[in-house]
Amino acid sequence: MEILIQQLFNGLTIGSVYSLVALGLTLVYGILHIPNFAHGALYMMGGYITLTMMTKYGLHYWIAIFVSILVVGVLGVLMERFVFHPLREAPPIHDKIAAIGILLFLEAFAQFVWGAEFQSMPTPYGQVVEILGLTFTMQRLLIVISAIVVMILLTLFLKKTFTGSTIIAMSQNREGANLVGINTNKVAMLTFMISGGLAAIAASLSAPINLVFPAMGHLVILKAFVIIILGGMGSVPGAILGGYILGFSESLGATYISNDYKDIIAFVLLVLILSVKPTGLFSKGGH
């Protein structure tokens, strides 16, 4: 029983990170219909910037995360302005090739600046807490709580503010949004900024548990794609729920089936769900 609860909590931790990454991905997809393969590189940059701010400039963990959110957010905006915006009239394949180009560029950049070796991120939350006879590290509790807070704030922002509703309007119908006077350029830039920020938060929260290295975004981003396909492309609740479904199935699968196969679980789950519901769990009707 204890093992089960411990694994459920681990699932909650992994799921929180996946959901944050998938959220950024699904927002960009919902608005621009670009599968942003470079999102994994933004995640990786987020990890490195937080690490550098802490180790080189001695900033506190939270301030380092804040700097990382800003920097990666701006990176996202630059990506949208200089790469995706000029390609908006081009055939769809161009977006995808450009995104892979950015991914390779940022990884080479990271390797050039920080080197290829694995680095570990210090955290002020290394202590172990015991709740009802179960042990949790503070960092893992922090991941779960921070992720849930971020998701609640994001949902409120999308639902309750005018800017948020323009993002939703644009993801439902870009031409219509343009006709009613929504500045689609601004919304696209903002969406990329939020998406980059979410990737930076996810990486900064999970890096103390995992390591920081140039290819750290690969598996995470593959899984994030699985999640947004599971949840229905462009669906915010789908991304959150999909992240947790995957987190739980991985940590339970690792315990009760085998740790060697835990990374395959995502893709098995994808095949199972899509064979029952081809459009994903929360897909929008019209597409």
C-alpha positions as CSV (number, residue, x, y, z in Angstrom):
1,M,0.0,0.0,0.0
2,E,2.8,2.4,0.9
3,I,4.6,1.7,-2.3
4,L,1.4,2.4,-4.2
5,I,0.9,5.8,-2.5
6,Q,4.6,6.6,-3.0
7,Q,4.2,5.8,-6.7
8,L,1.0,7.8,-7.1
9,F,2.9,10.7,-5.6
10,N,5.7,10.2,-8.1
11,G,3.1,10.0,-10.8
12,L,1.8,13.3,-9.6
13,T,5.3,14.8,-9.8
14,I,6.1,13.5,-13.3
15,G,2.6,14.4,-14.5
16,S,3.0,18.0,-13.2
17,V,6.1,18.5,-15.3
18,Y,4.6,16.8,-18.4
19,S,1.4,18.9,-18.1
20,L,3.4,22.2,-17.9
21,V,5.4,21.3,-21.0
22,A,2.3,20.1,-22.8
23,L,0.4,23.2,-21.9
24,G,2.9,25.5,-23.7
25,L,2.9,23.1,-26.7
26,T,-0.9,23.0,-26.9
27,L,-1.3,26.7,-26.6
28,V,1.0,27.3,-29.6
29,Y,-0.6,24.5,-31.5
30,G,-4.1,25.8,-30.8
31,I,-3.3,29.2,-32.1
32,L,-0.8,28.8,-34.9
33,H,-1.4,25.1,-35.7
34,I,2.4,24.7,-35.6
35,P,3.7,21.6,-33.9
36,N,6.6,23.4,-32.3
37,F,9.3,20.8,-32.2
38,A,11.7,23.4,-30.8
39,H,9.7,23.5,-27.6
40,G,12.0,20.8,-26.1
41,A,14.9,23.1,-26.7
42,L,13.1,25.9,-24.8
43,Y,12.7,23.5,-21.9
44,M,16.4,22.7,-22.0
45,M,17.3,26.4,-22.2
46,G,15.1,27.0,-19.2
47,G,17.0,24.4,-17.2
48,Y,20.4,25.9,-18.2
49,I,19.5,29.5,-17.5
50,T,18.2,28.7,-14.0
51,L,21.3,26.7,-13.3
52,T,23.6,29.4,-14.5
53,M,21.8,32.1,-12.6
54,M,22.2,30.1,-9.4
55,T,25.8,28.7,-9.8
56,K,27.4,31.6,-11.6
57,Y,25.5,34.7,-10.3
58,G,24.5,33.3,-7.0
59,L,20.9,34.1,-7.4
60,H,18.3,32.5,-5.2
61,Y,16.4,29.5,-6.7
62,W,13.1,31.4,-7.2
63,I,14.8,34.5,-8.6
64,A,16.8,32.3,-11.0
65,I,13.5,30.7,-12.1
66,F,12.0,34.1,-12.7
67,V,15.0,35.2,-14.8
68,S,14.7,32.0,-16.7
69,I,11.0,32.5,-17.4
70,L,11.7,36.0,-18.8
71,V,14.7,34.9,-20.9
72,V,13.0,31.8,-22.4
73,G,9.7,33.8,-22.9
74,V,11.7,36.3,-24.9
75,L,13.3,33.5,-26.8
76,G,9.9,32.2,-27.7
77,V,8.8,35.6,-28.9
78,L,12.0,35.9,-31.1
79,M,11.3,32.5,-32.5
80,E,7.7,33.5,-33.4
81,R,8.8,36.9,-34.9
82,F,11.9,35.8,-36.9
83,V,11.0,32.3,-37.9
84,F,7.4,31.3,-37.7
85,H,5.8,34.7,-38.5
86,P,7.6,35.1,-41.9
87,L,6.6,31.5,-42.7
88,R,2.9,31.9,-42.0
89,E,2.0,31.8,-45.7
90,A,4.4,29.0,-46.6
91,P,3.4,25.4,-46.9
92,P,3.0,23.7,-43.5
93,I,6.1,21.5,-43.9
94,H,8.3,24.7,-43.8
95,D,7.2,25.4,-40.2
96,K,8.1,21.9,-39.1
97,I,11.5,22.0,-40.8
98,A,12.2,25.5,-39.3
99,A,11.2,24.2,-35.8
100,I,13.6,21.3,-36.1
101,G,16.3,23.7,-37.3
102,I,15.8,25.9,-34.2
103,L,15.9,22.8,-32.0
104,L,19.3,21.7,-33.5
105,F,20.7,25.3,-33.3
106,L,19.7,25.7,-29.6
107,E,21.2,22.3,-28.7
108,A,24.4,23.1,-30.4
109,F,24.4,26.5,-28.7
110,A,23.9,24.9,-25.3
111,Q,26.7,22.4,-25.9
112,F,29.0,25.2,-27.0
113,V,28.2,27.4,-24.0
114,W,27.7,24.9,-21.2
115,G,29.5,21.8,-22.6
116,A,28.0,18.3,-23.2
117,E,28.4,16.9,-19.7
118,F,25.5,16.3,-17.3
119,Q,25.2,18.9,-14.6
120,S,23.1,18.8,-11.5
121,M,21.1,21.7,-10.2
122,P,21.4,22.7,-6.5
123,T,18.1,23.3,-4.7
124,P,17.3,24.9,-1.4
125,Y,14.6,22.3,-1.0
126,G,16.7,19.1,-0.6
127,Q,15.2,18.2,2.8
128,V,13.0,15.1,3.2
129,V,9.6,15.5,4.8
130,E,7.6,12.7,6.4
131,I,3.9,12.8,6.1
132,L,1.8,9.9,7.6
133,G,4.8,7.6,7.6
134,L,5.6,8.3,3.9
135,T,8.7,10.2,2.9
136,F,8.7,12.9,0.3
137,T,11.4,15.3,-0.7
138,M,10.5,19.0,-0.5
139,Q,11.5,19.4,-4.1
140,R,8.9,16.9,-5.3
141,L,6.2,18.5,-3.2
142,L,7.3,21.8,-4.6
143,I,6.9,20.6,-8.2
144,V,3.4,19.4,-7.6
145,I,2.3,22.5,-5.7
146,S,4.0,25.0,-8.1
147,A,2.7,23.2,-11.2
148,I,-0.9,23.2,-9.9
149,V,-0.7,26.9,-8.9
150,V,0.7,27.8,-12.4
151,M,-2.1,25.8,-14.1
152,I,-4.8,27.4,-12.0
153,L,-3.4,30.9,-12.8
154,L,-3.1,30.1,-16.4
155,T,-6.7,28.8,-16.6
156,L,-7.9,31.9,-14.8
157,F,-5.9,34.1,-17.2
158,L,-7.4,32.4,-20.2
159,K,-11.0,32.3,-18.9
160,K,-11.2,35.6,-17.0
161,T,-9.1,38.2,-18.7
162,F,-9.7,39.9,-22.0
163,T,-6.2,39.0,-23.3
164,G,-6.8,35.4,-22.3
165,S,-10.1,35.3,-24.1
166,T,-8.4,36.6,-27.3
167,I,-6.0,33.7,-27.1
168,I,-8.9,31.3,-26.9
169,A,-10.8,33.1,-29.6
170,M,-7.8,32.9,-31.9
171,S,-7.3,29.2,-31.2
172,Q,-10.9,28.6,-32.2
173,N,-10.9,30.7,-35.3
174,R,-8.0,32.8,-36.5
175,E,-9.7,34.5,-39.4
176,G,-12.8,35.3,-37.2
177,A,-10.5,36.7,-34.5
178,N,-8.8,38.9,-37.1
179,L,-12.1,40.2,-38.4
180,V,-13.4,41.3,-35.0
181,G,-10.2,43.4,-34.6
182,I,-8.0,41.1,-32.4
183,N,-4.4,41.9,-33.1
184,T,-3.3,38.4,-34.1
185,N,0.4,39.3,-34.2
186,K,0.3,40.4,-30.6
187,V,-1.6,37.3,-29.5
188,A,0.8,35.1,-31.3
189,M,3.8,36.7,-29.6
190,L,2.1,36.5,-26.2
191,T,1.3,32.9,-26.7
192,F,4.9,32.0,-27.6
193,M,6.0,34.0,-24.5
194,I,3.7,32.1,-22.2
195,S,4.7,28.8,-23.9
196,G,8.4,29.5,-23.3
197,G,7.7,30.6,-19.7
198,L,5.9,27.3,-19.0
199,A,8.7,25.3,-20.5
200,A,11.2,27.2,-18.3
201,I,9.1,26.6,-15.1
202,A,8.8,22.9,-15.9
203,A,12.6,22.5,-16.5
204,S,13.6,24.6,-13.5
205,L,11.3,22.6,-11.2
206,S,12.3,19.2,-12.4
207,A,16.1,19.8,-13.0
208,P,17.1,19.3,-9.3
209,I,15.6,15.8,-9.5
210,N,16.9,15.1,-13.0
211,L,20.0,16.5,-14.5
212,V,20.7,19.3,-16.9
213,F,22.2,18.4,-20.3
214,P,21.8,19.5,-23.9
215,A,19.4,16.7,-24.9
216,M,17.3,16.9,-21.8
217,G,14.3,18.1,-23.8
218,H,14.1,15.1,-26.2
219,L,12.1,12.5,-24.3
220,V,10.0,15.2,-22.5
221,I,9.0,16.8,-25.7
222,L,8.1,13.4,-27.4
223,K,5.9,12.7,-24.4
224,A,4.4,16.2,-24.5
225,F,3.4,15.5,-28.1
226,V,1.8,12.2,-27.0
227,I,-0.1,14.1,-24.3
228,I,-1.5,16.8,-26.6
229,I,-2.5,14.1,-29.1
230,L,-4.1,12.2,-26.2
231,G,-5.9,15.3,-24.9
232,G,-7.0,16.5,-28.3
233,M,-4.7,19.0,-30.1
234,G,-5.1,22.5,-28.8
235,S,-7.1,21.6,-25.7
236,V,-5.9,23.1,-22.4
237,P,-7.8,20.7,-20.1
238,G,-6.7,17.9,-22.3
239,A,-3.1,18.8,-21.9
240,I,-3.4,18.9,-18.1
241,L,-5.3,15.7,-17.8
242,G,-3.1,14.0,-20.4
243,G,0.0,14.9,-18.5
244,Y,-1.3,13.4,-15.3
245,I,-2.6,10.3,-17.0
246,L,0.8,9.7,-18.5
247,G,2.6,10.5,-15.2
248,F,0.5,8.0,-13.3
249,S,0.7,5.3,-15.9
250,E,4.5,5.7,-16.1
251,S,5.2,5.5,-12.4
252,L,2.8,2.7,-11.8
253,G,4.1,0.9,-14.9
254,A,7.7,1.3,-13.6
255,T,6.8,-0.3,-10.3
256,Y,4.4,-3.1,-11.3
257,I,5.6,-3.9,-14.8
258,S,9.3,-2.9,-15.2
259,N,11.3,0.2,-15.0
260,D,13.0,-0.7,-18.4
261,Y,9.8,-0.1,-20.2
262,K,8.5,3.0,-18.6
263,D,9.3,5.2,-21.5
264,I,7.4,3.0,-23.9
265,I,4.2,3.3,-21.8
266,A,3.5,6.7,-23.3
267,F,3.4,5.4,-26.8
268,V,1.4,2.2,-25.9
269,L,-1.1,4.5,-24.1
270,L,-1.3,6.7,-27.3
271,V,-2.1,3.7,-29.5
272,L,-4.7,2.4,-27.1
273,I,-6.5,5.7,-26.6
274,L,-6.4,6.7,-30.3
275,S,-7.8,3.3,-31.4
276,V,-10.8,4.0,-29.2
277,K,-11.1,7.7,-29.7
278,P,-9.2,8.8,-32.8
279,T,-9.4,12.5,-32.2
280,G,-8.1,12.4,-28.6
281,L,-10.0,12.8,-25.3
282,F,-11.0,16.5,-25.5
283,S,-10.8,17.2,-29.2
284,K,-12.7,20.1,-30.6
285,G,-15.5,19.1,-32.9
286,G,-14.8,21.3,-36.0
287,H,-11.3,20.2,-36.9
